[in-house]
Amino acid sequence: MKVDGKNLRTIWLSPDEKAVKIIDQRCLPHELVIIDLKTVDEAIAAIRDMAVRGAPLIGATGAYGVYLAALNAPSQTIEDTYWISECERLKSARPTAVNLTWAVDEVLTAVMKEKQPDKCVSIARNRAAAIIEQEVGRCKKIGEHGLPLIDEISRRKQGQTVNVLTHCNAGWLACIEHGTATAPIYAAFDQGIDLHVWVDETRPLNQGNRLTAWELGKHGVKHTIITDNAGGYLMQQGNVDIVIVGTDRTTGTGDVANKIGTYLKALAAKDNEIPFYVALPSSTFDWNLKDGVKDIPIEERNPDEIRYIEGRADGKNQRVLICPADSAAANYAFDVTPSKLVTGFITERGICKATPEGIKRLFPERF
């Protein structure tokens, strides 16, 4: 994607291939900061502390984390125990996003077939790079398949503005390129369709008003930031035509784990008969789970993310306490939207209903 006229991705290798370079998303929107990851510990910290976030990007960072493990291997012959230990540490950095486990295991499987460190480095680098290009291609296809949904609304409204509501950040910042939920938005915008995006602030870390608003603005897409709880009112007033969100883990039966607050948006959309779509690459499906509400692990993060808020004042970022210092806080990072509330999935293979039968139609090899 372009930022101030410059092509930029969220993750790439340094010219000497000794470091993984990332956008530190904790600094956006006020500063565009690039940092280097040189060790597995630094990759884990970037994932855990949300310098990188979003299911596809977390997976990509995990894949490159295995590459960093290869670069820093301690001996001339790398034992299987080393690979397994380092990869388990990477996979435990964030429990909900299934892309992390998938991508790490993909690279792990490749490198464990080789014992020589220099060859392991090459294998890990190439496999991680292939995963990234694979995810970019999937997100591009999601945009192509989702575009007709927005185009059909535009035609029905005779060219009047299409109002899309999204939650959290499922944009290119979360996905290397294009995004998942934003991919159809960018595709429609680039086709000249008049559209506008309602951007949920997405407390407690404000990925909507910090990240989605920033990247939409850089691309020139009209948008308005709203409080997390305003979406239902806007739907009641007829000001939302379609809801498109991303996901961090989706079961093969159609249940969707996404940033906390997504479930409430789905309920409001159902009540107001507004289509609610989830955009995801196939790497975000967890084919082994059947009941998302019971089985998807929900990450509980540091409650200080709720107690404090960060913003910019006097030219620098500041952290401010916003509640009584002695109040308890519970910070659930995700919720699960049951399949019955989802109109459909937008995937790299097309659009399907959020049912086992619908998913099987697009991914028969998984059943």
Secondary structure, 3 states (H helix, E strand, C coil): CEECCEECCCEEECCCCCCEEEECCCCCCCCCCEEEECCHHHHHHHHHCCCCCCHHHHHHHHHHHHHHHHHCCCCCCCCHHHHHHHHHHHHCCCCCCHHHHHHHHHHHHHHCCCCCHHHHHHHHHHHHHHHHHHHHHHHHHHHHHHHHHHHHHHHHCCCCCEEEEECCCCCHHHHCCCCCCHHHHHHHHHCCCCEEEEEECCCCCCHHHHHHHHHHHHHCCEEEEECHHHHHHHHHCCCCCEEEECCCEEECCCCEEEECCHHHHHHHHHHCCCCEEEECCHHHEECCCCCHHHHCCCCECCCHHHHEEEEEECCEEEEEECCCCCCCCCCECEEEECHHHCCEEEECCEEECCCHHHHHHHCHHHC
